[in-house]
Amino acid sequence: MSLVEHAKRELELCGQFEEDPAYAQSIVAAVAAFASYGHSGGSAGVAIHQMTTLLQFGSLSPLTDSPDEWFDVSEMSGTPMWQNRRNSEAFSTDGGKTYYLLSERDGDTKVMHQARPAKAGA
C-alpha cells in the first residue's frame, strides 16, 4: 500500500471524507506531493521536520539581528517591542539583538536568546 492510499484509507475511516471532502482531499494532495519526491527513510524524517516547522510559521535557520527581520510593535504593546517577521512567536525589547519565544515563557520568566549577527549586505 502506498502512502497516498494509506492516507485516503485513514481519512475515510476517521470520517473526514464524509465530514469535509474538500479538506480531506487537500490532505491527500499534500501527502501525494510529499510522496512524489521518493524520499528515503533518512530524507523523509528531515523533510517531515522541516515541513512541520514551516507549516507552523517557524524558521529553519537562526534568527538574526537584521532590522529587516524585525518590525516595531511598540505602539500596540505600549512598551518598546519588536516582533520577528520570520518567526511570529519571537519578540525583542532591544530591536532584535536578543529575543524570547512565547512558547518558552513561563509566567513572567522569559528564556532569552541571542540573535545571530546579520551578514553584511543581507
N, C-alpha and C positions, 0 to 999 in steps of 0.2 A: 504494500500500500504506500502510495506517495504521501508526502507531507500535505499536499493540497487536498487529497482525498481524505486524509486524517482530519484536517481542519473542517472540511464540509461535514463529515460524519459527526464530529463532536459538536459543531454548531447546530446541527439538526437534532441531536439527542438532547441538548440542553434547551431546545425550543426557540433558539434565536432566529432561525429562518421563519418560523411561524409568527413570532413577535414583531420582528422588524427585518423583512427580507433584504432591504437595501443596505442596512447596516451589516448584516451577515455577509452579503456579497462583497462589501468593501473589505471586510476582514479576510475573506478568501482571496481577494485580489492582492492584498498586501502579502499574504503568505505565498501566493504564486510568484510575486515579484521577488521575494526573498529566495524562494526555491530555484528560480530561473538562473541564478548565478552558479549553482552547482557547488556550494560550499563543502569543504571537507569538515571533519569533526573539529579541527582547530580553528579554522576561519569562521565557522558558524558561531562559535562562542564569542569571538571578538565582535562579529557583526551584530549579534543579538545585544551585546553590552552597549555598543555604540548606538544602535537604533533606539534602545530603551532610553539612553541618555538624551538623544536628540528629540525623541517624542515627548520628553518631559521638559523641553526647552533648556536642557543642560549644556554645558560646554565640554568640549573634548580636549582642550588644552588649557593650561593655567591662565587665569585672568591676569591682565596687565594693568599698569597704571596709566595707560594711554588715555588722555582726555576724551578721545573719540569713543572710548569704550564705556564711558560713564555719563549719565545725564543727571542734571540737578533737579532734585525733587524737594528742595528746601521749602518752597512755598507751600507744598501740600503737608509736609511734616512739621513745619513751624520751627525747625532747627536745621543747621547745616547738614544736608544729607544728599548722597548721590546713589543712584541705582545702576547696576551694570546692565548694559544692552545685550550682552551675550548670555547672562545668567540672571534672570529676574529675581532670584532669591538672594542675590548678593547686594549688600548695602555698605556704604562707606560714609564716614563722617569727616574724612580728610581728602576728598576729591579722588579717591581710588588708590591711594598709596597702601592702605590697609582696608580690610573689609571683613564682614561676617556674613554667614549664611543663615537665613531664617530657620532652616531645618536643624541647625546646630544650636539654636538658642535654648536655654533652659531658664525660663523666667526672665530675670534681668541679666543673667550671665550670658555673655557672648564669647564665642570662640573666634579670636581674631586671626586673620590670615594676612600674610604679606603678599601684595600683588607683585607679579614679575615685572621688572622694568621693561617698558615698551622698546622695541627695536627702533633704532634711528631711521627716520624716513617712513615708518609704518603708521 
